[in-house]
Amino acid sequence: MEFSVTKSALLNELNTTQGVVERKTTIPILSNLLVEAAGARLTITATDLELSIRTSCEAKIKKEGSGTIPAKKLLDLVRLLPEGDIKFKLLENHWVEIVSDKKKYKMVGMAKENFPAIPAMPHALVKIPASVLESLIGRTKFAISMEESRYTLNGGLMILKPDTLAMVATDGHRLALAETDQKLAGLNGEVRVLIPKKAMDEVEKLAATSGSDAQMDFAKDESHLFFQAGHRLLISRILTGQFPNYEAVLPKENNRTVVLERAELSDAVRRVSQLADQRSHAVKFAVSSEGVEISAQSPEYGEAKETIEKEYKGEPLAIGFNAQYMLDFLGAAADGPISIELKDEQSAGQLRPLADENYRYRYIIMPMRI
């Protein structure tokens, strides 16, 4: 294998693979990239066995072939090299020679035969606008559970229908649901897939770097999901198991509503939560004809109280919420009015951004004892 490639083209693709490469692995080959030179393109593959990415760029191929190179060291070196062409040559014992101008380096590779096989992408089910997928993930992924014991909650549920696309995530204490009208040509029924958290992060990055008009091909087989944007292909194992029946927890009778501006609410919650209990992050929302009083107290820090004047005609109500859960949602919601819909002290509250017309975005948050 012998080829040359420009620094900028190579660096772009190396950056794309870094979220997938395993740094602390007991399987050494997983901290390497598989590099394949053929035709007029260089193909780079990274995997951690759960998630794989394959990407490519133009290169001048002198001799076709393939080898593996340590991912982190290669990225660090290429970043430091000057602009211009970088020459690569596979030597004996899997070593790789890297030459840039008058600078020469040799890296210890590993046998390419040890690199795991990556499944081929089947026929695409649908094309999804990359910007839509990025928006749905950004509005929901923060609600994914971090508890490994709750396996089916360690990802987001993507629901594809012929006319709509939705994403749901929950950790049992809160639930984020975003849905948008989207014609998905070629889809006859409903398709539901569970996407692991790490894969959602990488799909979001892939969508963000694809350009505003880009389409992403989506496919699946028995055990993998495939997301392809241009010359970049992301492959993820499907999370198996039953996602909870989220429709059952969507509030039906939350008829006490108050509407506040996102920025004003976010700033108030952020300030008040500074004096909340650091374990529970509990803040109290008291809604009355005077407006909304947000308060918190803790034995170690003291107490905080802020009032946002707002017209409210319903019965007064006081309810506790986790401030961090509130801030996660307010950080993802569009600027403008936020509708806070409550039923009573013991029932889940629902928050909806009213300015977000393209996405039906709902956030359900369980109350806390205060």
C-alpha positions in Angstrom: 0.0 0.0 0.0 1.3 3.4 -1.0 -0.6 6.7 -1.4 -0.5 10.4 -0.9 -3.3 12.6 0.5 -3.7 16.2 1.4 -3.6 17.1 5.1 -7.0 18.9 5.1 -8.8 16.0 3.4 -7.3 13.4 5.7 -7.8 15.5 8.9 -11.5 15.9 8.1 -12.1 12.2 7.9 -9.9 11.4 10.9 -11.9 13.8 13.0 -15.1 12.0 11.9 -13.8 8.6 13.3 -12.7 9.8 16.7 -16.0 9.5 18.5 -16.1 5.8 17.5 -12.5 4.7 18.2 -12.1 2.8 21.5 -9.4 4.4 23.6 -9.5 2.2 26.7 -9.9 -1.1 25.0 -8.8 -4.6 26.0 -8.7 -5.5 22.3 -5.7 -3.5 20.9 -6.9 -3.6 17.2 -9.9 -1.5 18.2 -7.7 1.5 18.9 -6.5 1.3 15.3 -8.0 2.5 12.0 -8.3 0.3 9.0 -6.9 2.2 6.0 -7.6 0.9 2.5 -6.3 2.5 -0.7 -8.0 1.6 -3.9 -8.9 3.3 -7.2 -8.6 7.0 -6.5 -9.9 6.9 -2.9 -8.7 6.3 0.6 -11.2 4.5 2.9 -10.9 4.7 6.7 -12.8 2.5 9.1 -13.1 2.6 12.9 -15.1 0.3 15.2 -15.7 -0.4 18.9 -17.8 -3.5 17.9 -21.0 -1.8 18.9 -20.6 1.2 16.6 -18.6 1.5 13.3 -17.9 4.3 10.9 -16.6 4.1 7.4 -15.5 7.2 5.6 -13.4 8.1 2.6 -11.6 10.9 0.7 -9.7 11.4 -2.6 -6.1 10.3 -2.7 -3.3 9.6 -5.2 -2.9 5.8 -5.0 0.5 4.6 -6.1 0.0 1.0 -4.9 -3.3 -0.4 -3.8 -3.5 -2.2 -0.4 -4.6 -1.9 3.2 -3.2 -1.7 6.7 -4.0 -0.5 10.2 -2.6 2.6 12.0 -3.1 3.7 15.6 -6.0 6.2 15.5 -5.2 8.6 18.2 -1.5 8.9 17.4 -2.2 9.4 13.7 -4.7 12.2 14.4 -2.3 13.9 16.8 0.5 13.8 14.2 -1.6 14.9 11.2 -2.9 17.9 13.2 0.7 19.0 13.8 1.9 18.6 10.2 2.1 21.5 7.8 -0.5 21.9 5.0 0.2 19.9 1.8 0.5 16.3 0.7 1.3 13.5 3.2 2.7 10.2 1.8 2.0 6.9 3.4 3.7 3.6 2.7 3.2 0.2 4.3 6.4 -1.4 5.3 7.3 -4.9 6.7 5.8 -6.1 10.0 2.8 -3.8 9.5 4.8 -0.6 10.1 3.6 2.4 8.2 6.0 5.2 7.0 4.6 8.7 6.9 6.4 11.4 5.0 5.5 15.1 4.9 7.9 17.4 3.1 11.3 16.5 4.7 9.7 15.0 7.8 9.6 11.3 8.2 7.8 9.1 10.8 7.2 5.4 11.2 4.2 4.0 13.2 3.7 0.5 14.5 0.5 -0.9 12.9 -1.1 -4.3 13.4 -2.2 -7.1 11.1 -5.2 -6.0 9.1 -6.6 -9.5 9.3 -7.3 -8.9 13.0 -9.6 -5.9 12.2 -13.3 -6.9 12.7 -15.4 -7.3 9.6 -18.0 -4.5 9.1 -21.5 -5.4 7.8 -22.4 -4.1 4.3 -25.2 -1.7 4.1 -28.5 -3.2 2.8 -30.9 -1.4 0.5 -32.0 1.9 2.1 -35.4 2.0 3.6 -35.9 5.8 3.4 -34.1 9.1 2.9 -34.3 11.4 5.9 -33.2 15.1 5.8 -30.1 15.3 7.9 -31.2 18.5 9.5 -34.5 16.9 10.7 -32.7 14.0 12.2 -30.2 16.3 14.0 -33.1 18.4 15.4 -35.0 15.4 16.7 -31.9 14.0 18.4 -31.0 17.3 19.9 -34.4 17.7 21.4 -34.5 14.2 23.1 -31.1 12.6 23.7 -30.5 14.4 27.1 -33.5 12.4 28.6 -31.8 9.0 27.9 -31.0 7.0 31.0 -27.4 6.6 32.1 -28.1 3.6 34.3 -26.7 0.5 32.5 -29.1 -1.7 34.4 -32.0 -0.1 32.5 -30.8 -1.4 29.1 -33.7 -0.5 26.9 -33.6 3.1 28.2 -30.0 3.6 27.2 -31.1 4.8 23.8 -33.8 6.7 21.9 -36.8 5.2 20.1 -37.1 6.4 16.5 -40.6 6.0 15.0 -40.9 6.2 11.2 -44.3 6.5 9.5 -45.1 7.4 5.9 -45.9 11.0 6.9 -44.2 11.6 10.2 -40.9 11.0 12.0 -40.6 11.0 15.8 -38.0 10.4 18.5 -38.6 9.5 22.1 -36.2 9.2 25.1 -36.9 8.6 28.8 -35.0 7.7 32.0 -38.2 6.9 34.0 -38.2 10.4 35.7 -38.7 12.4 32.5 -39.6 11.9 28.9 -38.8 13.9 25.8 -40.9 13.5 22.6 -40.4 15.3 19.4 -42.4 14.7 16.2 -42.4 16.3 12.8 -44.4 16.0 9.6 -42.1 14.4 7.0 -43.0 12.5 3.8 -40.9 9.3 3.9 -41.2 7.9 0.4 -41.3 4.2 0.0 -42.4 3.5 3.6 -45.7 1.6 3.9 -46.1 0.9 7.6 -44.6 1.9 10.9 -40.9 1.2 11.7 -39.6 1.5 15.3 -35.9 1.2 16.1 -34.0 1.7 19.3 -30.8 3.7 18.7 -28.1 3.5 21.4 -27.0 6.8 23.0 -23.4 6.7 21.6 -24.9 6.1 18.1 -27.3 9.0 18.5 -24.4 11.3 19.4 -22.5 10.2 16.3 -25.6 10.4 14.0 -26.1 14.0 15.3 -22.5 14.9 14.5 -22.7 13.2 11.1 -25.9 15.2 10.3 -24.4 18.5 11.5 -21.4 18.1 9.2 -23.4 17.0 6.2 -24.7 20.4 5.1 -28.2 21.9 5.5 -29.8 20.2 2.4 -28.2 16.8 2.8 -30.3 13.6 2.9 -29.3 10.6 5.0 -30.0 7.1 3.8 -31.4 4.9 6.6 -31.4 1.1 6.5 -31.5 -1.8 8.9 -30.9 -5.5 9.0 -31.6 -8.1 11.8 -29.1 -6.5 14.2 -27.7 -3.3 12.8 -28.8 0.2 11.8 -27.2 2.1 9.0 -27.0 5.9 8.5 -25.3 7.1 5.3 -24.6 10.7 4.5 -22.5 11.1 1.3 -19.3 9.2 1.6 -19.7 8.6 5.4 -21.5 5.5 6.7 -22.3 4.9 10.4 -23.3 1.4 11.5 -24.8 0.7 15.0 -26.0 -2.4 16.7 -29.7 -2.2 17.4 -30.6 -2.0 21.1 -32.8 -5.0 21.8 -35.7 -5.1 24.2 -39.0 -3.5 24.7 -39.1 0.3 25.0 -41.7 1.4 27.6 -45.2 2.3 26.4 -44.6 6.0 26.4 -48.0 7.0 25.1 -49.5 5.7 28.4 -47.5 8.4 30.4 -48.4 11.4 28.2 -50.7 13.6 30.4 -54.3 14.0 29.2 -55.8 16.3 31.8 -53.2 18.9 32.6 -55.6 21.9 32.5 -53.7 24.4 34.7 -51.5 26.3 32.2 -49.1 29.1 32.6 -46.9 30.5 29.7 -43.5 31.9 30.4 -40.6 33.1 28.2 -37.9 30.5 27.8 -35.0 32.8 28.6 -36.7 34.3 31.7 -37.7 30.9 33.0 -34.2 29.4 32.3 -32.4 32.2 34.0 -34.6 32.1 37.1 -34.3 28.3 37.5 -30.5 28.5 37.0 -30.2 31.1 39.7 -32.6 29.6 42.2 -31.1 26.1 41.8 -27.7 27.4 43.0 -29.1 27.1 46.6 -31.1 23.9 46.0 -30.1 20.6 47.6 -27.1 19.3 45.6 -28.3 15.7 45.6 -32.0 16.2 44.7 -31.7 19.5 42.7 -35.3 20.1 43.8 -37.0 23.5 43.1 -40.5 24.4 44.0 -42.9 26.0 41.5 -45.8 27.8 43.1 -48.4 29.1 40.6 -51.0 31.6 41.7 -52.8 34.8 40.6 -49.6 36.7 41.5 -47.6 34.7 38.9 -45.0 32.0 39.3 -42.8 31.8 42.4 -39.7 29.6 42.0 -37.9 28.7 45.2 -35.3 26.3 46.7 -33.7 25.7 50.0 -31.1 23.5 51.5 -29.6 23.3 55.0 -26.0 23.7 53.7 -26.6 26.6 51.3 -29.6 28.6 52.4 -32.7 29.6 50.4 -33.7 31.3 47.2 -36.9 32.8 45.9 -37.9 34.5 42.6 -41.2 35.6 41.3 -42.1 35.9 37.6 -45.2 38.0 37.2 -47.7 36.3 34.9 -51.4 36.2 34.5 -52.8 32.9 35.8 -56.5 32.3 36.3 -56.6 28.7 37.5 -56.5 27.2 41.0 -53.2 27.9 42.9 -50.8 25.0 42.8 -47.3 24.2 44.3 -45.2 21.4 42.8 -41.5 20.3 42.9 -39.3 19.5 39.9 -35.7 18.6 39.4 -34.0 21.8 38.3 -31.4 20.1 36.1 -34.2 18.3 34.2 -35.9 21.6 33.6 -32.6 23.2 32.4 -31.9 20.3 30.0 -35.2 20.9 28.3 -34.9 24.7 28.3 -31.5 24.4 26.7 -32.9 22.3 23.8 -36.2 24.2 23.3 -36.6 27.0 20.8 -36.6 30.6 22.1 -40.0 32.1 22.8 -43.0 31.2 25.0 -43.0 27.9 27.0 -46.3 26.4 28.0 -46.2 24.8 31.5 -49.2 22.5 31.9 -50.0 21.0 35.3 -52.7 18.8 36.8 -51.9 18.6 40.6 -49.0 18.2 43.0 -48.7 14.4 42.4 -49.0 14.3 38.6 -46.4 14.8 35.9 -46.0 18.2 34.4 -45.8 18.9 30.7 -43.7 21.6 29.0 -44.1 22.6 25.4 -42.3 25.3 23.4 -45.0 27.3 21.5 -42.6 28.9 19.0 -41.4 25.5 17.7 -44.0 25.1 14.9 -42.2 22.5 12.8 -41.8 20.1 15.7 -44.5 18.9 18.1 -42.2 18.9 21.1 -43.4 17.7 24.5 -41.4 17.2 27.7 -42.9 15.2 30.6 -41.3 15.6 34.0 -42.2 13.7 37.2 -42.9 15.8 40.3 -40.7 15.7 43.4 -41.6 15.8 47.1 -40.5 19.1 48.6 
